[in-house]
Amino acid sequence: MMDTALKFGPQDSLHPQSLATLIGLLAATGLRISEALALQFSDVTPNGLLIRKTKFQKTRLVPLHHTAVARFELYLQLRRRARSSGQHVFIDEDGRPLRYPNVYATFQKLLKTAGLSPSGGRRYRLHHLRHTFAVRALEASPAGRQRIGQHMLALATYMGHVNIDATYWYLETTPELLRDIATAGETFLCGRQT
């Protein structure tokens, strides 16, 4: 998706970079699209992104992986040179803050151009990147019931959820998770609890 976005026109504008960086940031952090579009330069700190007044009127700090920091910094250098007096991190080709309807429409065009289509007749949404982030975070969590519970609580906090129930809603089964569940069930049934 990011490679496709970089090829999306106009090539002499910041727009392709804005789209590619936005998609990468959503995938790497699990941010809500509204949170990413609201980012301003003052929200970018050495410790991560300051997400202000989220869906539940809370503020949280979202740390970034060093690879995401490197890519984001490259984009910010380009963004600072762009013709825009505003403070929004993500702008369109005219220097105005990116707006959700335009980003969504462009995202659908990117999917089509990249040849990506979901199974089952559902339509991909930007929010699917948040779901994918949550599932990948769970897959990477340490083993053991106690540790997974702690990981889920941390994930809920990281994603800005008021309670852990909202985080469960994001999780879908993957072959990796099903394999882990089967192994844990087999271990339990055979009397070798971990």
C-alpha positions as semicolon CSV with decimal commas, in nm:
position;residue;x (nm);y (nm);z (nm)
1;M;0,000;0,000;0,000
2;M;0,278;0,242;0,087
3;D;0,463;0,173;-0,240
4;T;0,140;0,223;-0,433
5;A;0,076;0,550;-0,248
6;L;0,422;0,678;-0,339
7;K;0,338;0,627;-0,708
8;F;0,008;0,810;-0,674
9;G;0,017;1,160;-0,821
10;P;0,092;1,433;-0,841
11;Q;0,454;1,318;-0,817
12;D;0,596;1,667;-0,769
13;S;0,383;1,728;-0,457
14;L;0,400;1,612;-0,098
15;H;0,069;1,427;-0,137
16;P;0,213;1,081;-0,224
17;Q;0,453;1,106;0,071
18;S;0,170;1,216;0,301
19;L;-0,043;0,916;0,200
20;A;0,239;0,662;0,228
21;T;0,350;0,796;0,566
22;L;-0,006;0,811;0,698
23;I;-0,072;0,448;0,598
24;G;0,258;0,336;0,749
25;L;0,192;0,526;1,071
26;L;-0,157;0,374;1,106
27;A;-0,018;0,024;1,052
28;A;0,278;0,072;1,287
29;T;0,089;0,237;1,573
30;G;-0,275;0,133;1,557
31;L;-0,382;0,499;1,577
32;R;-0,738;0,592;1,491
33;I;-0,748;0,771;1,155
34;S;-0,895;1,077;1,328
35;E;-0,601;1,084;1,569
36;A;-0,345;1,065;1,289
37;L;-0,517;1,336;1,083
38;A;-0,530;1,565;1,388
39;L;-0,155;1,539;1,456
40;Q;0,027;1,869;1,473
41;F;0,400;1,941;1,487
42;S;0,375;2,010;1,861
43;D;0,243;1,654;1,910
44;V;0,567;1,500;1,783
45;T;0,802;1,450;2,077
46;P;1,130;1,261;2,126
47;N;0,933;1,001;2,326
48;G;0,661;0,945;2,066
49;L;0,337;1,101;1,950
50;L;0,119;1,293;2,190
51;I;-0,239;1,203;2,106
52;R;-0,456;1,478;2,250
53;K;-0,826;1,471;2,335
54;T;-0,895;1,134;2,180
55;K;-1,232;0,972;2,124
56;F;-1,278;0,954;2,503
57;Q;-1,128;1,300;2,574
58;K;-0,803;1,155;2,708
59;T;-0,446;1,232;2,614
60;R;-0,188;0,957;2,571
61;L;0,167;0,914;2,451
62;V;0,220;0,663;2,170
63;P;0,584;0,552;2,142
64;L;0,718;0,470;1,797
65;H;0,943;0,184;1,692
66;H;1,284;0,310;1,575
67;T;1,206;0,212;1,215
68;A;0,883;0,414;1,225
69;V;1,072;0,708;1,377
70;A;1,325;0,705;1,092
71;R;1,057;0,701;0,822
72;F;0,842;0,958;1,002
73;E;1,139;1,195;1,043
74;L;1,207;1,180;0,668
75;Y;0,849;1,274;0,601
76;L;0,857;1,557;0,858
77;Q;1,161;1,707;0,684
78;L;0,968;1,716;0,356
79;R;0,656;1,843;0,530
80;R;0,838;2,136;0,692
81;R;0,949;2,251;0,345
82;A;0,597;2,230;0,200
83;R;0,398;2,542;0,128
84;S;0,166;2,550;0,422
85;S;0,149;2,781;0,718
86;G;-0,055;2,533;0,918
87;Q;0,070;2,306;1,190
88;H;-0,099;1,983;1,078
89;V;0,147;1,704;1,004
90;F;-0,054;1,556;0,716
91;I;-0,156;1,793;0,438
92;D;-0,298;1,763;0,088
93;E;-0,143;1,894;-0,235
94;D;-0,287;2,240;-0,163
95;G;-0,129;2,260;0,183
96;R;-0,455;2,207;0,373
97;P;-0,496;1,942;0,644
98;L;-0,592;1,604;0,503
99;R;-0,961;1,530;0,553
100;Y;-1,107;1,187;0,617
101;P;-1,345;1,171;0,316
102;N;-1,060;1,248;0,077
103;V;-0,821;1,005;0,248
104;Y;-1,085;0,731;0,245
105;A;-1,160;0,780;-0,127
106;T;-0,789;0,778;-0,209
107;F;-0,739;0,468;0,009
108;Q;-1,005;0,285;-0,195
109;K;-0,828;0,387;-0,518
110;L;-0,496;0,267;-0,376
111;L;-0,647;-0,070;-0,290
112;K;-0,780;-0,108;-0,643
113;T;-0,449;0,001;-0,798
114;A;-0,257;-0,241;-0,575
115;G;-0,498;-0,521;-0,667
116;L;-0,608;-0,579;-0,307
117;S;-0,962;-0,689;-0,246
118;P;-1,108;-0,847;0,065
119;S;-1,280;-1,182;0,068
120;G;-1,642;-1,220;0,163
121;G;-1,761;-0,901;-0,007
122;R;-1,648;-0,672;0,275
123;R;-1,477;-0,348;0,188
124;Y;-1,139;-0,260;0,337
125;R;-1,139;0,049;0,554
126;L;-0,853;0,247;0,703
127;H;-0,970;0,123;1,041
128;H;-0,866;-0,230;0,940
129;L;-0,506;-0,116;0,991
130;R;-0,592;-0,059;1,358
131;H;-0,746;-0,406;1,384
132;T;-0,438;-0,560;1,221
133;F;-0,211;-0,376;1,463
134;A;-0,404;-0,514;1,762
135;V;-0,390;-0,872;1,631
136;R;-0,017;-0,850;1,554
137;A;0,047;-0,708;1,902
138;L;-0,138;-1,001;2,057
139;E;0,054;-1,249;1,841
140;A;0,379;-1,097;1,968
141;S;0,273;-1,107;2,333
142;P;0,455;-1,333;2,578
143;A;0,312;-1,677;2,653
144;G;0,123;-1,758;2,970
145;R;-0,226;-1,663;3,083
146;Q;-0,104;-1,406;3,339
147;R;0,132;-1,238;3,093
148;I;-0,124;-1,225;2,811
149;G;-0,371;-1,060;3,052
150;Q;-0,111;-0,797;3,137
151;H;-0,032;-0,753;2,769
152;M;-0,401;-0,703;2,686
153;L;-0,430;-0,435;2,955
154;A;-0,122;-0,259;2,817
155;L;-0,259;-0,288;2,462
156;A;-0,593;-0,139;2,570
157;T;-0,411;0,157;2,728
158;Y;-0,184;0,201;2,426
159;M;-0,482;0,203;2,188
160;G;-0,668;0,457;2,402
161;H;-0,952;0,231;2,509
162;V;-1,143;0,315;2,824
163;N;-1,182;-0,052;2,913
164;I;-1,035;-0,378;2,792
165;D;-1,366;-0,494;2,641
166;A;-1,314;-0,251;2,354
167;T;-0,977;-0,409;2,280
168;Y;-1,125;-0,759;2,257
169;W;-1,355;-0,630;1,982
170;Y;-1,049;-0,565;1,761
171;L;-0,913;-0,915;1,780
172;E;-0,966;-1,171;1,510
173;T;-0,829;-1,520;1,484
174;T;-0,524;-1,585;1,273
175;P;-0,354;-1,917;1,202
176;E;-0,080;-1,822;1,449
177;L;-0,327;-1,743;1,727
178;L;-0,530;-2,057;1,660
179;R;-0,212;-2,266;1,678
180;D;-0,121;-2,106;2,013
181;I;-0,473;-2,167;2,147
182;A;-0,464;-2,531;2,032
183;T;-0,125;-2,584;2,196
184;A;-0,242;-2,428;2,522
185;G;-0,563;-2,638;2,516
186;E;-0,369;-2,957;2,449
187;T;-0,125;-2,878;2,729
188;F;-0,411;-2,812;2,968
189;L;-0,601;-3,128;2,873
190;C;-0,293;-3,343;2,907
191;G;-0,238;-3,208;3,259
192;R;0,077;-3,007;3,190
193;Q;-0,040;-2,659;3,285
194;T;0,199;-2,373;3,220
